[in-house]
Amino acid sequence: MSKLSELKRQREEIELGIVKETLKEKNFFEEESKKILEETEDLSSIIITIEKNYNITQVDFRYNEAKRKFVRLNHFEEGPNTLDRYASQFIGCDKCTTHCFKTEMSIDDFLALVTRGVYEPVAVRKAE
């Protein structure tokens, strides 16, 4: 194994560990989600379901290895709580920034939103 691939593997292990610990601290998960999170060895093999603060809807994120970012897999629901209405309604909220509406974000940015309570992780499932 080359030095570069070994460093990449180490970085991925560290990132996975940080994600696991951050999500475990929130402790919103059912037992099945906790088990999947604990057993995963590859960040891109799981899908993390979050609720945006104020619990308006659930959104799924999956880690994309090529981009090294979390990618949102679906969109906010249509209806009275659309993304535009939500963004304009809470634009001044000190817990919310437009950053949390991005479809792609780095691990650090994703975890910052989880840590601040903007994203509330509610489930982890295996990606198909």
C-alpha positions in Angstrom: 0.0 0.0 0.0 1.4 3.4 -1.0 2.0 6.1 1.6 -0.8 8.2 0.0 -3.4 5.5 0.1 -2.4 4.7 3.7 -2.9 8.4 4.6 -6.2 8.4 2.8 -7.4 5.3 4.7 -6.3 6.9 8.0 -8.2 10.1 7.2 -11.3 8.2 6.4 -11.1 6.2 9.6 -10.8 9.4 11.6 -13.6 11.1 9.8 -15.9 8.1 10.4 -15.0 8.1 14.1 -15.8 11.8 14.4 -19.1 11.4 12.6 -20.1 8.4 14.8 -19.2 10.1 18.0 -21.0 13.3 17.1 -24.2 11.4 16.1 -24.0 9.2 19.2 -23.9 12.3 21.4 -27.3 13.4 20.1 -28.9 10.0 21.1 -32.1 10.4 19.1 -31.8 7.0 17.5 -33.7 3.8 17.9 -31.8 0.6 18.7 -31.6 -0.5 15.0 -30.0 2.8 14.0 -27.5 2.7 16.8 -26.5 -0.8 15.8 -26.1 0.2 12.1 -24.0 3.3 13.1 -21.8 1.3 15.4 -21.2 -1.5 12.8 -20.5 0.7 9.8 -16.9 0.8 8.6 -17.5 3.1 5.6 -19.2 6.5 5.9 -20.7 6.2 2.4 -22.5 3.0 3.3 -25.0 4.7 5.5 -27.8 7.2 5.0 -28.4 9.7 7.9 -31.9 11.0 8.3 -32.2 14.4 10.0 -34.9 16.7 11.0 -34.4 20.4 10.5 -34.8 22.4 13.7 -38.4 23.1 14.4 -39.1 19.5 13.0 -40.5 20.7 9.7 -39.5 17.6 7.7 -37.0 14.8 7.5 -34.2 14.9 5.0 -31.6 12.2 4.1 -27.9 12.7 3.7 -25.3 10.4 2.3 -21.5 10.9 2.2 -20.1 11.0 -1.3 -16.5 9.8 -1.3 -15.6 11.4 -4.7 -16.7 14.8 -3.5 -15.7 14.3 0.1 -19.0 15.9 1.1 -22.4 15.0 2.5 -25.0 15.2 -0.2 -28.7 15.7 0.4 -30.7 12.9 -1.2 -34.1 14.5 -1.2 -35.7 17.9 -0.9 -37.9 19.6 1.6 -41.6 18.7 1.2 -44.0 20.7 -0.8 -46.8 22.6 1.0 -46.9 25.2 3.7 -43.4 24.4 4.9 -41.5 24.7 1.6 -37.9 25.6 1.6 -38.4 29.1 0.4 -41.1 29.9 3.0 -39.0 28.3 5.8 -35.9 30.3 4.8 -37.7 33.6 4.6 -39.6 33.0 7.8 -36.5 32.2 9.9 -33.8 34.2 8.1 -33.0 36.0 11.4 -32.9 32.9 13.6 -29.6 32.8 15.4 -29.5 29.0 15.1 -30.2 29.0 11.4 -28.1 30.1 8.4 -28.8 29.6 4.7 -25.9 27.2 4.8 -28.1 24.5 6.2 -30.1 24.5 3.0 -27.2 23.5 0.8 -27.5 20.3 -1.1 -23.8 19.5 -0.5 -21.6 20.3 2.5 -18.3 19.2 4.0 -18.2 16.8 7.0 -17.2 19.7 9.3 -20.1 21.9 8.1 -22.6 19.0 8.5 -21.4 18.1 12.0 -21.4 21.8 13.0 -25.1 21.9 12.1 -25.7 18.7 14.1 -23.7 20.0 17.1 -25.6 23.3 17.1 -29.0 21.5 17.0 -30.0 22.8 13.6 -29.9 19.3 12.3 -31.4 16.6 14.6 -30.3 13.1 13.5 -33.3 10.8 13.9 -32.2 7.6 12.0 -29.4 5.8 10.3 -29.9 3.1 7.7 -27.8 1.2 5.3 -27.4 2.6 1.9 -28.5 0.3 -0.9 
